[in-house]
Amino acid sequence: MSALLRPCGVAVPWPRAAPAATPPRRAPGSVSTQQLGELAALCCLAKWLRGEERALQAARGAVTGVRKKSVITQERLRWLKSQEASRARGVGAVRVRQVLVATEQMADEVRRRVLRDPEAFVHLADMSLDQGDLGWVGLEDHFLDEQLPRSVRQQALQAQPGDVLKLESSKGWHIIRIEDVMLDLRVKRLERSRSQSSAKDAGTYTVVTMGCQMNQADSERMEGQLQSVGLRPVLEEQQPDVVVLNTCSIRDKAEKKVYARLDPHLQRKRKGDDVTIVVSGCVAQQEGEELLRALPEVDVVMGPQFANRLGDVLNESMQGGQICVTEESRIMEDLTVPNRQSSISAWVNVIYGCNERCSYCVVPFTRGSEQSRPIGSIRREVSDLLRQGYREVTLLGQNIDAYGRDFTPRRTFAELLWSLEDLGIERIRFLTSHPRYISDDLITAVRDIPAVCEQFHIPFQSGDDEILRRMERGYTAERYRRIVERIHQEIPSAGLSADAIVGFPGETEEQFQRTLQLVEELPFLTVNLAAYSPRPNTPAALLKDQVPQETKKRRLEELKECVQRVGLRQSQRMEGEVMELLVEGVHKRRPGVLRGRLRNGRMCHVEGPEELIGCLVPVRITKGYSFSVAGAVAGEPR
């Protein structure tokens, strides 16, 4: 029997009694040393199982009449899934690291080192013949065939978290460590205690999204989870059974909106309605259990890293109990299909989290450290979208230029773009870039890959070097200017957008004027503006020289007028040009007018029939505005 019992990755000591050299004589009915050892082992196992059963009952709020608060960790979710494994179809994917070597002797030595020290994988990666961190791997990962042959993957899928395997293939000897296991659960229905629920209807849901494109992508993934467990979408006004608020905390104003939006649903619950309230996203991660204490009507508080585990978390909550899921976690590949809000253009996450430490920003705290998705997984998702008829994908990351630096060996975002070239998708966009990491390789990839749109979103935040230093941005205003100059040397038609903050602590009038000057000098199509607001857990919130609110408001209006002037100037330069438009839908307020985006990212409106929606159409730009252009169809759509 093994020295360690590993039920779903949890190590439990297994006591052994040393065998006697000569079995002693014993009286009838007495117990041998070996039997005592086995009995002790069984007692140890029984005690562990009783403890886990009690923990499971606590997590499900099993005590009658008591509403339990339980913090569900990544390990707990994994264990809860294992309880369902016997009724499920088994393991769907495993997260693996590998070292690939040429000889069995070397493989034995590598395995010995890894068993002694799990962190040895990091040091041994340099000697590997192939990539070290393979991410989530399933049986049908065709793009991983060169790195991890199917026979190896088949054996890896039978392992438990923490196992270290030595496997042979035609490539050599693979030493594989199983980092995590994702069970391929297909929950047919949420186990609801609601008497009004029928077998045909598990209930209804609404997802309310606040904030950035990352939140929009997370909401699509959560909707896919909700639909996979039998819930159907309804409007918020129709009083759904499950309400999910996917929140943003990047600004104080955005955070306050969360509580205002929650209020009607809290009132429903106080009146006795059977509604499940989930707060997800950045405010949930930031507040954690404090939010449960402040609003006891809330059922689930869940960080953005658990967006594609919502079905599991919600199922536990509906057994009774408040659940807080905010610990840092490796983000799983999705088994469910996101509920895409468009059939033309789709979001594709390529890197989660952020390792930067800008002094004003709460994102590293709310979204965790950087986690790049494997190239094979991204290729597979883009290929699926192409088969479904999508014309455009937007690759997403808080700091997308950092893609691949957490891999061993390192990869780059430019490599990722080149790897998507042969798939046949017609348009690829990406955001958000960081001035510290923009490289010549990336600019060259945008220039030379036909599918990649000529558009860059690069926040500068301030035009003053001292403010940038206090923000801990890691570049100067002159460095930013050189980046823009380099882009327009290589890609004259490139569209440029950015983000800027006014009123950072200590910002003087002279420093603000330098930001105005930067905007006037550079060819921005648009700049997203915000007045600085102190955020929890950020160094800038503790600075004493905060700028008065009235001053911030005035500067914001002044910069807004500047952005409008510059945007109008850039739009007017397009007048008379024929450019490619992807028609995405109809104008919300103007019948007979269609809307879409040009390759440089500028919004464009044209008159035409709705049959053009989803088509790539050549248009001649007829009129430029501050934030859009108008055009006329100038050729055959495709």
C-alpha positions in Angstrom: 0.0 0.0 0.0 1.3 3.5 -0.8 3.0 5.6 1.8 0.6 8.4 0.9 -3.1 8.2 0.2 -4.0 10.9 -2.4 -7.8 11.4 -2.5 -8.0 14.1 -5.2 -4.6 15.6 -4.4 -4.9 15.7 -0.6 -1.9 14.0 1.1 -2.8 11.9 4.1 0.0 10.1 6.2 -0.4 6.4 6.2 1.1 4.8 9.4 3.1 1.6 8.9 4.2 -0.8 11.6 7.7 -2.2 11.0 7.4 -6.0 10.4 9.1 -8.2 12.9 12.1 -10.3 11.8 10.5 -13.5 13.1 6.7 -13.6 13.5 6.2 -14.0 17.3 4.0 -16.8 18.8 0.7 -15.5 20.0 -2.2 -16.8 22.0 -5.5 -17.5 20.3 -7.5 -14.3 19.8 -4.5 -12.0 20.1 -3.6 -9.4 17.4 -0.3 -9.3 15.4 1.9 -6.2 15.0 1.0 -6.2 11.3 -2.7 -6.3 12.0 -2.3 -3.5 14.5 -0.6 -1.5 11.8 -3.4 -2.1 9.4 -6.0 -1.3 12.0 -4.2 2.0 12.8 -4.2 2.8 9.1 -7.9 2.1 8.8 -8.6 4.3 11.8 -6.5 7.1 10.3 -8.5 6.8 7.0 -11.8 6.7 8.8 -10.9 9.8 10.9 -9.9 11.6 7.7 -13.1 10.7 5.9 -15.2 11.7 8.9 -13.4 15.1 8.9 -14.0 15.6 5.2 -17.7 14.6 5.5 -18.1 17.2 8.3 -16.3 19.8 6.2 -18.5 19.0 3.2 -21.7 19.4 5.4 -20.4 22.7 6.7 -19.7 23.9 3.1 -23.3 23.0 2.2 -24.8 24.6 5.2 -26.3 21.3 6.3 -27.1 22.4 9.9 -30.9 22.9 9.9 -32.0 26.5 10.3 -28.5 27.9 10.3 -27.2 29.8 7.3 -23.5 29.0 7.3 -20.7 31.3 5.8 -18.0 29.1 4.3 -14.9 30.1 2.4 -14.5 27.7 -0.5 -10.9 27.4 -1.6 -9.5 26.0 -4.9 -8.7 22.8 -3.1 -12.2 22.6 -1.7 -13.8 23.0 -5.1 -11.5 20.3 -6.5 -12.5 18.0 -3.7 -16.2 18.7 -4.1 -15.9 17.9 -7.8 -14.2 14.6 -6.9 -17.3 13.6 -4.9 -19.4 13.9 -8.1 -16.7 12.1 -10.2 -18.3 8.6 -9.9 -21.5 10.0 -11.4 -19.7 12.0 -14.1 -17.8 11.1 -17.2 -14.4 11.4 -15.6 -11.5 13.8 -16.0 -11.9 16.4 -18.8 -8.4 18.0 -18.6 -5.3 18.1 -16.5 -2.9 21.0 -16.0 0.6 19.7 -16.5 4.3 20.7 -16.4 6.8 18.6 -18.2 10.5 18.0 -18.7 11.3 16.1 -21.9 14.7 14.3 -21.9 16.4 11.8 -24.3 17.3 8.9 -22.0 15.6 6.8 -19.3 18.5 7.3 -17.0 18.2 11.0 -17.1 14.4 10.7 -16.7 14.9 8.7 -13.5 17.2 11.4 -12.1 14.8 14.2 -13.1 11.9 12.4 -11.5 13.9 11.8 -8.2 14.7 15.5 -8.0 11.1 16.6 -8.7 9.7 14.2 -6.0 12.2 15.7 -3.5 11.5 19.3 -4.5 8.4 20.2 -6.6 10.0 23.6 -7.4 12.8 21.8 -9.2 10.7 21.9 -12.4 11.5 25.6 -12.7 15.3 24.9 -12.6 15.1 21.8 -14.8 13.1 23.5 -17.6 16.3 24.7 -19.3 17.4 21.1 -20.0 13.9 20.2 -21.4 13.7 19.4 -25.1 10.3 21.1 -25.2 8.1 23.7 -23.5 7.8 23.3 -19.7 4.4 24.6 -18.8 1.8 23.1 -21.1 -1.3 24.5 -19.3 -4.6 22.6 -19.5 -4.3 19.5 -21.6 -7.2 17.2 -22.8 -7.3 14.1 -24.9 -8.3 15.9 -28.1 -5.6 18.6 -27.9 -4.5 18.2 -31.5 -2.2 21.3 -31.4 -0.2 19.6 -28.6 0.6 16.5 -30.5 4.1 17.6 -31.1 4.7 18.5 -27.5 2.6 15.8 -25.7 1.7 12.8 -27.8 -1.8 11.3 -27.4 -0.6 8.2 -25.7 1.1 10.3 -23.0 -2.0 12.6 -22.6 -4.1 9.5 -22.2 -2.1 8.3 -19.2 -1.8 11.8 -17.7 -5.6 12.0 -17.6 -5.7 9.1 -15.2 -3.5 10.7 -12.6 -4.2 12.8 -9.5 -3.0 16.3 -8.6 0.6 16.2 -7.3 1.5 12.9 -9.2 4.8 12.8 -11.0 4.8 10.5 -14.0 7.6 9.1 -16.1 6.2 8.2 -19.6 7.9 7.3 -22.9 7.0 8.3 -26.4 8.6 8.6 -29.8 9.9 12.0 -28.7 11.8 10.7 -25.6 11.0 10.4 -21.9 8.4 12.8 -20.4 8.6 13.6 -16.7 5.1 15.1 -16.0 3.7 16.7 -12.9 0.0 17.0 -12.6 -0.7 20.5 -11.2 -4.5 20.3 -11.2 -7.4 18.2 -12.5 -10.6 19.5 -14.1 -13.4 17.0 -14.0 -15.6 16.8 -17.1 -18.9 17.4 -15.2 -22.1 18.0 -17.1 -24.4 19.0 -14.3 -27.9 18.3 -15.7 -29.7 20.6 -13.2 -28.9 22.7 -10.2 -29.9 20.8 -7.1 -32.5 23.3 -6.1 -34.8 23.0 -3.1 -37.4 25.4 -4.7 -40.8 23.7 -4.7 -41.9 25.7 -7.8 -39.1 24.4 -10.0 -40.1 21.7 -12.4 -37.9 19.0 -14.1 -38.3 20.9 -17.3 -37.3 24.3 -15.9 -34.3 24.8 -13.6 -35.0 28.5 -13.4 -34.0 31.8 -14.9 -31.0 34.1 -14.6 -29.7 37.6 -15.4 -26.0 38.7 -15.7 -25.4 42.4 -15.3 -21.9 43.5 -16.6 -20.0 46.5 -15.4 -16.6 47.7 -16.5 -14.0 46.7 -19.1 -13.8 44.2 -22.0 -12.3 41.6 -19.7 -15.5 41.8 -17.6 -17.6 41.4 -20.8 -15.7 38.3 -21.7 -16.0 36.9 -18.2 -19.8 37.5 -18.3 -20.0 35.5 -21.6 -18.2 32.6 -19.9 -20.4 32.8 -16.8 -23.6 32.8 -19.0 -22.2 29.6 -20.7 -21.9 28.0 -17.3 -25.4 29.1 -16.2 -27.0 27.8 -19.4 -25.1 24.5 -19.1 -26.8 23.8 -15.8 -30.3 24.4 -17.3 -30.9 28.1 -16.4 -32.4 30.4 -19.1 -31.8 34.1 -19.5 -34.4 36.7 -18.8 -34.4 40.5 -18.4 -33.5 41.9 -15.0 -37.0 43.4 -14.7 -38.5 39.9 -14.9 -37.2 39.0 -11.5 -34.9 36.1 -12.3 -34.1 33.3 -9.9 -30.4 34.0 -10.1 -28.9 37.4 -10.4 -25.2 37.8 -11.2 -23.5 41.2 -10.9 -20.1 41.2 -12.6 -18.5 44.2 -11.0 -15.7 46.7 -11.7 -13.7 48.5 -9.0 -11.2 50.5 -11.2 -12.9 53.7 -10.1 -14.7 54.7 -6.9 -17.7 55.8 -8.9 -17.9 52.3 -10.6 -17.8 50.6 -7.2 -20.6 52.8 -5.9 -22.8 51.7 -8.8 -22.5 48.1 -7.7 -24.3 48.8 -4.4 -27.0 50.9 -6.2 -27.6 48.1 -8.7 -27.8 45.5 -5.9 -30.5 47.3 -3.9 -33.6 46.1 -5.8 -32.5 42.5 -5.6 -31.7 42.8 -1.9 -35.2 44.3 -1.4 -36.7 41.3 -3.2 -34.9 38.9 -0.8 -36.0 40.9 2.3 -39.6 40.5 1.1 -39.2 36.7 1.0 -38.5 36.1 -2.7 -36.4 33.0 -3.4 -33.6 34.7 -5.4 -29.9 33.8 -5.4 -27.6 36.8 -5.6 -24.0 36.4 -6.9 -21.5 39.3 -6.8 -18.5 38.5 -9.1 -15.6 40.4 -10.6 -13.3 43.0 -9.1 -15.4 44.4 -6.3 -16.1 40.8 -5.1 -12.4 40.0 -5.1 -11.6 43.3 -3.4 -14.2 43.0 -0.6 -14.4 39.3 -0.1 -16.0 38.2 3.1 -16.5 41.8 4.2 -19.2 42.0 1.5 -21.0 39.0 2.9 -20.9 40.6 6.3 -22.2 43.9 5.0 -24.9 42.4 2.8 -26.1 39.1 4.4 -28.7 38.7 1.6 -25.8 38.0 -0.9 -25.3 34.3 -1.5 -22.0 34.2 -3.4 -19.0 36.5 -3.6 -16.7 35.2 -6.3 -13.5 36.6 -7.8 -13.0 36.9 -11.6 -10.6 33.9 -11.6 -13.6 31.6 -10.9 -15.8 32.9 -13.8 -15.8 29.5 -15.5 -16.5 27.6 -12.2 -19.7 29.5 -11.5 -21.8 26.3 -12.0 -20.0 24.4 -9.3 -20.0 27.3 -6.9 -23.7 28.1 -7.4 -24.6 24.4 -7.0 -23.0 24.4 -3.5 -24.6 27.7 -2.6 -28.1 26.3 -3.4 -27.6 23.5 -0.9 -27.6 26.3 1.7 -24.9 28.7 2.8 -23.1 31.8 1.8 -19.9 31.2 -0.2 -16.8 33.4 -0.7 -14.5 32.3 -3.5 -11.6 34.7 -3.8 -8.3 32.9 -3.3 -5.8 33.2 -6.1 -6.2 30.3 -8.5 -4.9 29.0 -11.8 -7.6 29.8 -14.3 -9.1 26.7 -15.9 -9.8 26.2 -19.6 -13.5 26.3 -20.3 -15.5 23.1 -20.8 -18.7 25.0 -21.4 -19.2 27.3 -24.4 -19.4 31.1 -23.6 -22.7 32.7 -24.4 -21.3 35.1 -27.1 -23.2 38.4 -27.3 -22.2 38.8 -31.0 -22.2 36.3 -33.9 -19.7 38.4 -35.8 -16.9 39.5 -33.4 -15.8 37.6 -30.3 -13.6 38.2 -27.3 -10.8 35.7 -26.7 -8.8 35.9 -23.4 -5.1 35.1 -24.0 -3.6 36.3 -20.6 -5.2 36.8 -17.2 -4.1 39.0 -14.4 -1.2 41.6 -14.2 2.2 41.6 -12.6 2.7 45.4 -12.9 2.4 47.5 -9.7 1.2 50.9 -10.9 0.7 52.8 -7.7 -3.0 53.8 -8.5 -4.3 50.5 -9.8 -6.2 47.8 -8.0 -6.2 45.3 -10.9 -3.2 43.1 -9.7 -5.0 42.7 -6.4 -8.4 41.9 -7.9 -7.3 39.8 -10.9 -4.2 38.2 -9.6 -0.8 37.5 -11.2 -0.2 36.9 -14.9 -1.4 33.6 -16.3 -0.9 33.1 -20.1 -3.1 30.6 -21.9 -1.2 28.0 -24.0 -1.0 28.8 -27.7 -2.7 25.5 -28.6 -5.7 26.4 -26.5 -6.0 29.8 -28.1 -5.6 28.4 -31.6 -8.4 25.9 -30.8 -10.8 28.6 -29.6 -10.1 30.8 -32.6 -10.6 27.8 -35.0 -13.9 27.0 -33.3 -15.0 30.6 -33.8 -14.1 30.5 -37.4 -16.1 27.3 -37.9 -19.1 29.1 -36.3 -18.9 31.9 -38.9 -17.1 34.7 -36.8 -15.3 37.2 -38.9 -13.2 38.9 -36.2 -11.7 38.1 -32.8 -10.3 40.5 -30.2 -7.5 39.1 -28.1 -7.7 40.3 -24.5 -5.3 40.9 -21.7 -4.8 43.4 -18.9 -1.2 43.7 -20.2 -1.3 41.7 -23.4 2.3 42.4 -24.4 3.4 40.4 -21.3 1.9 37.3 -22.9 4.2 34.2 -22.6 6.7 35.6 -20.1 5.3 33.2 -17.5 6.1 30.2 -19.7 9.3 28.2 -19.7 10.9 28.8 -22.2 9.4 32.2 -22.7 7.0 33.1 -25.5 6.0 36.5 -26.9 2.8 38.0 -28.0 4.2 38.5 -31.5 4.8 34.7 -31.6 1.1 34.2 -30.7 0.0 36.5 -33.5 2.1 34.6 -36.0 0.8 31.3 -34.8 -2.8 32.4 -35.6 -1.9 33.5 -39.2 -2.7 30.2 -40.9 -6.2 29.7 -39.3 -8.0 31.9 -41.8 -9.8 34.3 -39.4 -10.3 37.5 -41.3 -9.7 40.1 -38.6 -7.6 40.0 -35.3 -7.5 42.9 -32.8 -5.9 43.0 -29.4 -5.8 45.1 -26.3 -4.4 46.4 -23.9 -0.7 47.2 -24.5 1.8 48.7 -22.1 4.4 51.2 -23.2 7.1 49.3 -21.3 6.6 46.1 -23.4 5.8 47.3 -26.9 8.5 45.7 -29.2 9.6 46.0 -32.7 8.6 42.4 -33.2 5.0 43.2 -32.3 4.9 46.2 -34.6 6.4 44.1 -37.5 3.8 41.4 -36.8 0.9 43.9 -37.1 2.4 45.3 -40.3 3.0 41.9 -42.0 0.1 39.7 -40.9 -2.9 40.5 -43.1 -5.5 39.5 -40.6 -4.2 41.7 -37.8 -5.9 45.1 -37.8 -3.8 48.2 -37.7 -4.9 49.4 -34.3 -3.0 50.0 -31.0 -4.5 50.8 -27.6 -1.6 52.0 -25.5 -2.4 53.9 -22.3 0.0 56.8 -21.4 -1.9 58.0 -18.3 0.1 61.2 -18.0 2.3 63.5 -20.1 4.6 64.4 -17.2 7.6 62.4 -16.2 7.4 63.1 -12.5 3.8 62.0 -12.4 4.6 58.8 -14.4 7.4 58.1 -11.9 5.0 58.4 -9.0 2.5 56.2 -10.8 5.3 53.7 -11.2 4.6 53.3 -14.9 8.2 52.6 -15.9 8.6 54.9 -18.9 8.8 58.6 -19.8 6.6 60.8 -22.0 9.5 60.9 -24.5 9.6 57.1 -24.6 5.9 57.1 -25.4 6.4 59.6 -28.2 9.1 57.4 -29.8 6.8 54.3 -29.6 4.1 56.2 -31.5 6.6 57.5 -34.0 7.9 54.0 -34.6 4.4 52.6 -35.2 3.6 55.3 -37.8 6.9 54.8 -39.5 6.1 51.2 -40.1 2.2 51.4 -40.3 1.1 54.9 -41.5 -2.6 53.9 -41.4 -2.5 52.6 -37.8 -5.2 53.9 -35.4 -4.1 54.9 -31.9 -6.1 55.1 -28.8 -5.1 55.5 -25.1 -6.1 56.0 -21.5 -5.3 59.1 -19.3 -5.8 60.0 -15.7 -6.1 63.6 -14.4 -5.7 64.8 -10.8 -3.2 62.2 -9.7 -2.0 63.1 -6.2 0.4 66.0 -6.4 -0.3 66.9 -10.0 0.3 70.6 -10.6 -1.2 72.8 -13.2 2.1 72.7 -15.1 2.2 68.9 -15.1 -1.4 68.8 -16.3 -0.5 71.1 -19.2 2.1 68.5 -20.3 -0.6 65.9 -20.6 -2.7 68.3 -22.7 0.4 68.9 -24.9 1.0 65.2 -25.4 -2.6 64.7 -26.6 -2.4 67.7 -29.0 0.9 66.4 -30.5 0.0 62.8 -31.1 -2.6 61.3 -33.7 -5.0 59.8 -31.2 -8.4 58.6 -32.5 -9.7 58.7 -29.0 -8.4 58.8 -25.4 -10.5 57.3 -22.5 -10.4 59.7 -19.6 -10.8 59.4 -15.9 -10.3 61.6 -12.8 -8.1 59.9 -10.2 -10.0 58.2 -7.4 -8.2 56.5 -4.5 -8.5 52.7 -4.6 -8.1 50.3 -1.7 -4.8 48.4 -1.3 -2.9 50.9 -3.6 0.1 53.1 -2.5 -1.4 56.2 -4.2 -4.4 56.1 -1.9 -2.1 56.9 1.0 -0.5 59.9 -0.5 -1.3 63.1 1.4 -1.2 65.6 -1.5 -4.6 64.6 -3.0 -6.0 67.0 -5.7 -9.3 68.7 -4.8 -12.4 67.3 -6.5 -13.2 70.6 -8.2 -9.8 70.8 -9.8 -10.0 67.3 -11.1 -13.4 68.0 -12.6 -12.1 71.1 -14.4 -9.1 69.4 -15.8 -11.2 66.5 -16.9 -13.4 68.8 -18.9 -10.5 70.6 -20.4 -8.8 67.4 -21.5 -12.1 66.1 -22.9 -12.3 69.1 -25.2 -8.8 68.5 -26.3 -9.5 64.8 -27.1 -12.5 65.8 -29.1 -10.5 68.3 -31.2 -7.8 65.8 -31.9 -10.3 63.0 -32.7 -12.1 65.3 -35.2 -8.8 66.2 -36.8 -7.9 62.5 -37.3 -11.4 61.6 -38.6 -11.3 64.5 -41.1 -8.0 63.2 -42.5 -9.8 60.0 -43.5 -12.4 61.8 -45.7 -12.3 60.7 -49.3 -10.4 57.4 -48.5 -11.9 54.0 -49.3 -11.6 51.7 -46.2 -12.8 48.3 -45.2 -15.8 48.2 -42.8 -17.0 45.1 -40.9 -20.7 45.8 -40.4 -21.7 44.7 -36.9 -25.4 45.9 -36.6 -27.9 48.6 -37.0 -27.7 52.1 -35.5 -29.7 52.3 -32.3 -31.4 55.6 -33.1 -31.2 56.0 -36.9 -33.3 53.6 -39.0 -31.7 52.4 -42.2 -28.2 53.2 -40.9 -25.7 50.4 -40.1 -22.7 50.6 -37.8 -19.3 48.8 -37.6 -15.6 49.4 -37.3 -12.9 50.2 -39.7 -9.6 48.3 -39.5 -8.0 51.2 -37.6 -10.7 50.9 -34.9 -12.8 54.0 -35.8 -16.5 53.5 -35.6 -18.2 54.1 -39.0 -21.9 54.5 -40.0 -23.3 53.8 -43.5 -26.7 53.6 -45.0 -27.6 50.2 -46.4 -29.8 47.1 -46.0 -29.6 44.9 -43.0 -28.4 42.1 -45.3 -24.9 43.7 -45.0 -24.6 42.9 -41.3 -21.7 40.5 -40.9 -20.1 41.5 -44.2 -16.8 43.2 -45.0 -17.7 46.2 -47.1 -15.5 48.8 -48.8 -16.8 52.3 -47.9 -15.7 55.8 -48.9 -15.4 58.1 -45.9 -17.7 61.1 -46.5 -17.6 62.9 -43.1 -15.5 62.9 -40.0 -16.7 63.5 -36.4 -14.9 63.5 -33.1 -15.6 59.9 -32.3 -16.8 58.3 -35.6 -17.0 58.8 -39.3 -19.8 58.5 -41.9 -19.3 56.7 -45.2 -21.0 55.3 -48.3 -20.7 51.8 -49.7 -18.1 51.9 -52.5 -17.9 48.3 -53.7 -19.1 44.7 -53.4 -19.5 43.2 -49.9 -17.9 39.9 -49.0 
